[in-house]
Amino acid sequence: MTNPTSNYGWQMPTATDLVTDLPADFEVFGQAVDTAMADLLGGTSGQILAKNSNTNMDFVWITNDVGDITAVTAGTGITGGGTSGAVTITNDMATTITAAGDIVVGTGSGTYDNLPIGTTAQVLTADTTVSPYKVKWATPASGGGMTLLSTTTLSGTSTTISGISGSYLNLFILFDRVTQNTTGGYLRMNLGAATFSQYNGIKESTGTAFVNTGSGTFMTPFGQNTPNSGYELFGQSTIYNYASTVTNNGKSVLSTGASFSGAGSFGPTIVTSYLDSAAAISSIKFDYSNGGTISGTVKIYGVN
């Protein structure tokens, strides 16, 4: 016996072995095979054969689920799964979303759906009357903030801004570098059909108070401030409750401003006015009381 098998090293009889040696040869061969196959014996129902080490023919019987996944079960929001072979699972939330901007919203216990995107500037709002989402996209309710309605460059002897939206609570007007080409006069605002009963104010540069009790369609955010030609006027006016159509329903104006010269002179003024007209304000005309040519920028904001 001199020819071991190449894989296992078992000794096998050769063609030149004596017949009388064959029983002993087969005994050696059989014992080697029996020893090599010893690990294949045993095991119980359901067990599987696994390598026990890197040594050749070293196996061990193990229970099938030790260290292995025996089944993949799909839960809420998951599809697919299986108990054998390669399994695939899918998150159905990904297929619930059908367009850019969709959001996933709970619709009940363990259920959900996509809520399509709203329109520009809308906000997500709770609303228990909306089924099944209980939320919705909605335009923010009035309650704060300012919206720029117009930016106008003043020119000529007068400039009128028309078509002012009446959907806000107040109007805020910002004056930037308003000037005129003549000396004297004061900036006026004509508030359309709305008339004022009087205006009161104070020139802080001199401490002089003034009262005008005359009624008319013109009022001024800068009172008796009469800058010379080339002075730049800065200031602001707030017209409260401007869209009201009820007489004596709180339409009033508060204005603050000051005029500056190149030499650094200035004259701050505060003016309050009360409007007694039922007419809503939808247009404003700007000019100077002395007919001078005006320039500068006026911005009008709607305030909620």
C-alpha positions as CSV (number, residue, x, y, z in Angstrom):
1,M,0.0,0.0,0.0
2,T,2.0,2.9,-1.3
3,N,-0.6,5.0,-3.3
4,P,-2.5,7.3,-1.0
5,T,-5.5,9.1,-2.5
6,S,-4.7,12.7,-3.5
7,N,-7.6,14.3,-1.6
8,Y,-7.8,12.4,1.7
9,G,-4.5,10.5,2.0
10,W,-6.2,7.2,2.4
11,Q,-3.9,4.2,1.8
12,M,-5.3,1.8,-0.9
13,P,-4.1,-1.6,-2.3
14,T,-2.0,-1.5,-5.4
15,A,-2.0,-3.9,-8.3
16,T,1.2,-5.6,-7.0
17,D,-0.1,-6.3,-3.5
18,L,-0.3,-10.0,-2.7
19,V,-3.7,-11.5,-2.4
20,T,-2.9,-12.6,1.1
21,D,-2.3,-8.9,2.0
22,L,-5.6,-7.7,0.7
23,P,-7.6,-8.2,3.9
24,A,-5.0,-6.2,5.9
25,D,-4.9,-3.5,3.2
26,F,-8.6,-3.1,3.2
27,E,-8.7,-2.9,6.9
28,V,-6.2,0.0,6.9
29,F,-8.1,1.7,4.1
30,G,-11.5,1.2,5.9
31,Q,-10.2,2.4,9.2
32,A,-8.9,5.6,7.6
33,V,-12.3,6.2,5.8
34,D,-14.2,5.6,9.0
35,T,-12.1,8.0,11.0
36,A,-12.3,10.7,8.4
37,M,-16.1,10.4,8.2
38,A,-16.7,10.3,11.9
39,D,-18.0,13.9,12.1
40,L,-20.7,13.1,9.6
41,L,-22.4,10.8,12.0
42,G,-25.1,11.9,14.4
43,G,-27.1,15.1,14.3
44,T,-30.9,15.4,14.8
45,S,-33.8,16.2,12.6
46,G,-33.6,19.8,11.2
47,Q,-29.9,20.2,12.0
48,I,-27.5,21.2,9.3
49,L,-23.8,20.2,8.8
50,A,-21.4,23.1,9.2
51,K,-17.6,23.5,9.3
52,N,-16.2,23.3,12.8
53,S,-12.7,24.6,11.9
54,N,-10.3,25.0,8.9
55,T,-9.1,21.4,9.4
56,N,-10.1,19.1,6.5
57,M,-13.1,16.9,7.3
58,D,-13.8,18.7,10.6
59,F,-17.6,19.2,10.7
60,V,-20.3,19.8,13.3
61,W,-24.0,19.5,13.4
62,I,-25.9,22.7,14.3
63,T,-29.5,23.8,14.7
64,N,-30.7,25.5,11.6
65,D,-31.5,29.0,13.1
66,V,-28.3,29.5,15.0
67,G,-26.9,32.7,13.6
68,D,-29.2,32.7,10.6
69,I,-32.4,34.6,9.6
70,T,-35.1,32.0,9.1
71,A,-37.8,34.4,7.9
72,V,-38.4,38.1,6.9
73,T,-41.9,39.3,7.7
74,A,-43.2,42.6,6.3
75,G,-44.6,44.9,9.0
76,T,-46.5,48.2,8.7
77,G,-45.3,50.2,5.8
78,I,-43.2,47.3,4.4
79,T,-44.0,44.9,1.7
80,G,-42.2,41.7,0.5
81,G,-40.3,39.3,2.7
82,G,-40.1,35.5,2.7
83,T,-38.8,32.4,4.5
84,S,-36.3,31.1,2.0
85,G,-33.8,32.1,-0.6
86,A,-33.1,35.8,-1.4
87,V,-35.9,38.0,-0.2
88,T,-36.8,41.6,-1.1
89,I,-38.5,44.1,1.1
90,T,-39.9,47.5,0.0
91,N,-40.7,50.6,2.0
92,D,-44.1,51.6,0.6
93,M,-43.7,55.1,2.0
94,A,-41.4,55.7,-1.0
95,T,-44.2,54.8,-3.4
96,T,-46.7,56.8,-1.4
97,I,-44.9,60.0,-2.4
98,T,-45.9,60.7,-6.0
99,A,-44.5,64.2,-6.7
100,A,-41.9,66.6,-5.5
101,G,-43.0,68.5,-2.4
102,D,-45.4,65.8,-1.2
103,I,-45.3,65.0,2.5
104,V,-46.4,61.9,4.3
105,V,-49.2,62.5,6.9
106,G,-50.7,60.1,9.3
107,T,-54.4,59.3,8.6
108,G,-55.1,57.0,11.5
109,S,-53.5,54.3,13.7
110,G,-50.8,52.7,11.6
111,T,-52.0,54.4,8.3
112,Y,-50.7,57.3,6.3
113,D,-51.0,59.0,2.9
114,N,-49.3,61.7,0.9
115,L,-50.4,65.3,1.1
116,P,-49.6,67.1,-2.1
117,I,-47.6,70.3,-1.9
118,G,-49.5,73.6,-1.5
119,T,-48.9,76.8,-3.4
120,T,-46.2,79.4,-2.9
121,A,-46.3,81.2,0.5
122,Q,-48.9,78.8,2.0
123,V,-48.2,77.2,5.4
124,L,-49.1,73.8,6.8
125,T,-52.1,74.4,9.1
126,A,-54.0,72.1,11.5
127,D,-57.6,71.6,10.6
128,T,-59.5,68.7,12.2
129,T,-62.4,69.1,9.7
130,V,-60.2,68.0,6.8
131,S,-60.5,64.2,6.4
132,P,-58.4,62.1,6.6
133,Y,-55.3,64.4,7.0
134,K,-56.4,66.8,9.7
135,V,-53.9,69.3,8.2
136,K,-53.9,71.4,5.1
137,W,-51.9,73.9,3.2
138,A,-53.4,77.4,3.6
139,T,-52.6,81.1,3.1
140,P,-51.5,82.6,6.5
141,A,-54.3,84.4,8.3
142,S,-53.9,88.1,8.9
143,G,-52.1,88.8,12.1
144,G,-48.8,90.5,11.5
145,G,-46.1,91.4,9.0
146,M,-45.9,93.9,6.2
147,T,-46.4,93.5,2.5
148,L,-44.8,95.9,0.0
149,L,-47.6,97.1,-2.2
150,S,-45.8,99.7,-4.3
151,T,-42.5,101.6,-4.8
152,T,-43.0,104.9,-6.6
153,T,-40.6,107.6,-7.8
154,L,-42.1,111.0,-7.3
155,S,-41.9,113.5,-10.1
156,G,-43.4,116.7,-11.5
157,T,-45.6,118.9,-9.4
158,S,-47.6,115.8,-8.1
159,T,-47.6,112.0,-8.2
160,T,-50.7,109.8,-7.6
161,I,-50.6,106.2,-6.5
162,S,-53.9,104.5,-7.3
163,G,-55.4,101.0,-6.9
164,I,-54.2,100.5,-3.3
165,S,-55.5,97.2,-2.0
166,G,-58.0,97.4,0.8
167,S,-57.3,93.9,2.2
168,Y,-55.0,95.1,5.0
169,L,-55.6,96.7,8.4
170,N,-53.2,99.7,8.1
171,L,-51.0,101.4,5.5
172,F,-47.4,102.2,6.2
173,I,-45.8,104.8,4.0
174,L,-42.0,105.3,3.9
175,F,-40.5,108.5,2.5
176,D,-36.9,108.5,1.2
177,R,-35.1,111.7,0.1
178,V,-38.2,113.6,-0.9
179,T,-37.2,117.0,-2.2
180,Q,-38.6,120.0,-4.0
181,N,-37.1,122.6,-6.3
182,T,-38.4,125.7,-4.5
183,T,-38.2,127.2,-1.1
184,G,-40.9,126.8,1.5
185,G,-44.1,124.7,1.4
186,Y,-44.8,121.4,3.0
187,L,-45.3,117.9,1.7
188,R,-49.0,117.0,1.4
189,M,-51.0,113.8,0.9
190,N,-54.4,113.8,-0.7
191,L,-56.2,110.7,0.5
192,G,-58.8,110.6,-2.2
193,A,-62.3,111.2,-1.0
194,A,-61.3,110.9,2.7
195,T,-61.3,114.2,4.6
196,F,-59.7,115.1,7.8
197,S,-61.3,117.1,10.6
198,Q,-58.0,118.5,12.0
199,Y,-54.3,117.7,12.5
200,N,-52.1,118.4,15.4
201,G,-48.3,118.4,15.6
202,I,-45.1,119.7,17.0
203,K,-41.9,120.9,15.4
204,E,-39.2,119.4,17.6
205,S,-36.5,121.7,16.2
206,T,-38.2,124.7,17.7
207,G,-40.6,123.1,20.2
208,T,-43.5,124.9,18.4
209,A,-46.9,123.1,18.6
210,F,-49.5,123.7,15.9
211,V,-53.2,122.9,15.4
212,N,-55.1,123.0,12.1
213,T,-58.8,122.6,12.6
214,G,-59.8,123.2,9.0
215,S,-61.5,120.4,7.1
216,G,-60.3,119.3,3.7
217,T,-59.0,116.5,1.5
218,F,-55.3,117.4,2.0
219,M,-53.3,116.6,5.1
220,T,-49.6,116.5,5.7
221,P,-47.2,114.1,7.4
222,F,-44.8,116.9,8.0
223,G,-47.0,119.7,9.3
224,Q,-45.4,123.1,9.3
225,N,-41.9,121.9,8.3
226,T,-41.1,124.1,5.3
227,P,-37.7,123.1,4.1
228,N,-35.8,125.2,1.5
229,S,-35.0,124.0,-2.0
230,G,-32.6,121.0,-2.0
231,Y,-33.5,119.8,1.5
232,E,-34.0,116.1,1.7
233,L,-37.0,114.9,3.6
234,F,-37.1,111.5,5.4
235,G,-40.0,110.1,7.3
236,Q,-43.0,107.7,7.6
237,S,-46.7,107.8,8.0
238,T,-49.1,105.1,9.2
239,I,-52.7,105.4,8.1
240,Y,-54.8,103.3,10.5
241,N,-58.0,101.5,9.5
242,Y,-57.6,103.0,6.0
243,A,-60.1,100.6,4.3
244,S,-63.0,101.3,6.7
245,T,-66.2,102.7,5.1
246,V,-67.8,103.8,8.4
247,T,-67.6,107.4,9.4
248,N,-65.6,108.1,12.5
249,N,-64.5,104.6,12.7
250,G,-60.9,105.1,13.6
251,K,-59.2,106.2,10.4
252,S,-56.3,108.3,11.6
253,V,-52.7,109.2,10.5
254,L,-49.5,109.3,12.5
255,S,-46.5,110.8,10.8
256,T,-42.9,111.5,11.8
257,G,-40.2,113.0,9.7
258,A,-37.3,115.4,9.4
259,S,-35.7,117.4,6.7
260,F,-31.9,117.6,6.2
261,S,-29.8,120.1,4.4
262,G,-26.3,119.6,3.0
263,A,-25.0,121.7,5.9
264,G,-26.5,119.3,8.4
265,S,-29.5,121.4,9.4
266,F,-32.6,119.4,10.2
267,G,-36.2,119.9,11.4
268,P,-38.0,116.9,12.9
269,T,-41.8,117.0,13.1
270,I,-44.5,114.8,14.5
271,V,-48.1,115.1,13.2
272,T,-51.3,113.3,14.0
273,S,-54.5,113.6,12.0
274,Y,-58.1,112.3,12.3
275,L,-60.2,111.4,9.2
276,D,-63.9,111.8,9.5
277,S,-64.9,110.4,6.1
278,A,-66.7,107.1,5.4
279,A,-64.7,106.7,2.2
280,A,-62.1,104.0,2.1
281,I,-58.6,105.1,1.0
282,S,-57.6,103.5,-2.3
283,S,-55.4,106.3,-3.8
284,I,-52.9,108.8,-2.5
285,K,-51.6,112.0,-4.2
286,F,-48.4,113.6,-3.1
287,D,-47.4,117.2,-3.8
288,Y,-45.9,120.3,-2.1
289,S,-48.2,123.1,-0.9
290,N,-46.3,125.8,-2.9
291,G,-46.4,123.9,-6.2
292,G,-42.8,123.0,-6.3
293,T,-41.5,120.1,-8.4
294,I,-41.0,117.0,-6.2
295,S,-38.6,114.0,-6.4
296,G,-37.7,111.1,-4.2
297,T,-39.1,107.6,-3.5
298,V,-42.3,106.5,-1.6
299,K,-42.9,102.9,-0.6
300,I,-46.3,101.8,0.6
301,Y,-46.8,98.7,2.7
302,G,-49.9,96.9,3.7
303,V,-49.9,96.0,7.4
304,N,-52.0,93.2,9.0
